[in-house]
């Protein structure tokens, strides 16, 4: 009987420690799940947001969008299947060493006026038709074309170049001083060099690789 009482007393003494350990496990599990939910919300928000577009004083097209910052430990969990497939197509399988990814889609619009030169268009050895030749070479457009009136046909070869710079920085939403206590957000911004180019979409992803407990404790990078 004394033996069983001793066991019960030992269990009773260890019970607070066991409860503390259990509460600690539950707390860290809850915090991890909450982080996953927050990462998922940030990802969805970054995917669905509209990019801000404007022209600067020099008349260059610019665009700005927030960056999705995701904890690398939760990356595969929070990413939607659509985004995973996109990344897999473009940069291979999602790996821990993939710290950042950016996707920019741009288009060019404007007016084109080129004076044509008289030339000929050879269909075969016997048939030669009068034609007009057009050509334009500048830093953002390389265009060559031949127009044949009798065929009512324009044949063209062209190449559009989108020259741009991408900047990354932190910015508080809203206007100062009312945004003093608001959290800073990571931002990606594009500046196009050619006047006709504009951003159609901009998505930037940064996977934050957080150091482990011992590395943080020892101050190692």
FIRO-598118 format. One line per 4 residues: for each residue x, y, z of C-alpha. Coordinates in steps of 0.02 Angstrom, whole numbers, padded with zeros to 5 digits. Example, Ala and Ser with C-alpha at 12.3 -4.5 7.8 and 13.67 -1.06 7.14 Angstrom:
00615 -00225 00390  00684 -00053 00357
REM end
This chain:
00000 00000 00000  00140 00118 00046  00219 00081 -00122  00064 00138 -00219
00047 00294 -00111  00228 00337 -00150  00195 00319 -00337  00040 00430 -00326
00138 00562 -00229  00277 00558 -00359  00151 00577 -00501  00066 00720 -00407
00233 00809 -00387  00277 00786 -00571  00104 00836 -00633  00138 01026 -00633
00298 00999 -00733  00206 00888 -00857  00068 01018 -00873  00197 01156 -00904
00280 01050 -01039  00112 01011 -01119  00061 01194 -01116  00229 01239 -01194
00203 01114 -01335  00026 01176 -01364  00084 01358 -01365  00223 01331 -01492
00107 01224 -01598  -00026 01360 -01594  00102 01494 -01635  00168 01392 -01783
-00008 01366 -01851  -00049 01549 -01829  00109 01595 -01925  00055 01480 -02067
-00115 01565 -02073  -00034 01739 -02074  00088 01686 -02211  -00056 01618 -02315
-00153 01781 -02296  -00002 01883 -02348  00026 01771 -02497  -00154 01783 -02555
-00154 01971 -02530  00005 01992 -02633  -00063 01880 -02772  -00229 01970 -02787
-00176 02151 -02763  -00175 02277 -02904  -00009 02357 -02944  00003 02547 -02934
00056 02630 -03096  00111 02808 -03132  00229 02914 -03236  00376 03004 -03154
00433 03181 -03194  00538 03116 -03340  00384 03034 -03415  00446 02858 -03382
00318 02725 -03335  00336 02655 -03159  00245 02524 -03057  00244 02470 -02875
00181 02315 -02783  00202 02240 -02610  00317 02092 -02583  00255 01930 -02507
00373 01884 -02364  00351 01703 -02315  00437 01599 -02182  00539 01469 -02277
00486 01332 -02155  00304 01356 -02206  00328 01391 -02391  00256 01229 -02460
00109 01240 -02340  00052 01416 -02377  00078 01420 -02564  -00073 01390 -02672
-00061 01248 -02799  -00070 01374 -02941  00083 01469 -02877  00178 01309 -02843
00150 01253 -03022  00206 01423 -03087  00366 01419 -02985  00399 01239 -03034
00385 01282 -03218  00495 01436 -03208  00627 01400 -03075  00615 01214 -03041
00557 01128 -02884  00533 01236 -02730  00688 01217 -02624  00755 01293 -02464
00891 01384 -02560  00760 01479 -02661  00759 01638 -02557  00673 01756 -02679
00575 01752 -02841  00511 01892 -02950  00395 01888 -03100  00367 02040 -03212
00254 02045 -03365  00264 02199 -03474  00189 02263 -03636  00231 02405 -03755
00110 02524 -03837  00129 02682 -03939  00123 02754 -04114  00235 02701 -04257
00268 02808 -04410  00396 02752 -04539  00426 02813 -04716  00433 02670 -04842
00559 02640 -04979  00519 02568 -05149  00576 02389 -05169  00520 02225 -05249
00450 02063 -05180  00500 01902 -05266  00368 01765 -05264  00460 01644 -05379
00585 01652 -05522  00455 01725 -05641  00348 01833 -05529  00411 01996 -05452
00292 02121 -05374  00320 02304 -05325  00328 02330 -05137  00368 02455 -04998
00503 02420 -04869  00496 02490 -04693  00629 02490 -04558  00651 02563 -04384
00789 02533 -04258  00791 02617 -04088  00839 02564 -03910  00672 02481 -03874
00608 02426 -04044  00685 02339 -04195  00561 02333 -04341  00577 02280 -04523
00430 02257 -04639  00383 02238 -04822  00211 02288 -04889  00152 02212 -05054
-00002 02311 -05120  -00053 02181 -05249  -00061 02047 -05115  -00131 02168 -04985
-00004 02093 -04865  00119 02161 -04737  00261 02046 -04685  00359 02106 -04534
00496 02053 -04416  00508 02148 -04253  00582 02138 -04079  00524 02238 -03928
00648 02267 -03786  00586 02301 -03609  00730 02385 -03519  00691 02417 -03336
00763 02427 -03160  00686 02343 -03008  00705 02421 -02834  00666 02339 -02667
00636 02439 -02509  00523 02456 -02356  00380 02580 -02351  00247 02623 -02221
00071 02627 -02295  -00024 02791 -02283  00038 02968 -02264  00153 03039 -02132
00134 03076 -01988  -00026 02971 -01976  00068 02812 -02022  00196 02829 -01882
00141 02671 -01791  00099 02567 -01944  00205 02416 -01991  00328 02438 -02133
00293 02336 -02290  00417 02268 -02416  00391 02346 -02588  00454 02309 -02763
00458 02451 -02889  00494 02451 -03077  00563 02594 -03180  00554 02570 -03368
00687 02652 -03478  00585 02647 -03638  00432 02759 -03637  00313 02637 -03720
00336 02493 -03597  00221 02469 -03448  00200 02336 -03314  00051 02220 -03335
00090 02118 -03179  00220 02116 -03041  00237 01979 -02912  00386 01966 -02794
00410 01831 -02664  00541 01827 -02526  00557 01668 -02424  00627 01716 -02255
00746 01585 -02189  00745 01605 -02000  00891 01545 -01896  00869 01401 -01775
00864 01425 -01586  01048 01379 -01556  01111 01488 -01699  01009 01635 -01631
01074 01600 -01455  01255 01593 -01514  01234 01743 -01629  01284 01645 -01784
01227 01693 -01958
REM end
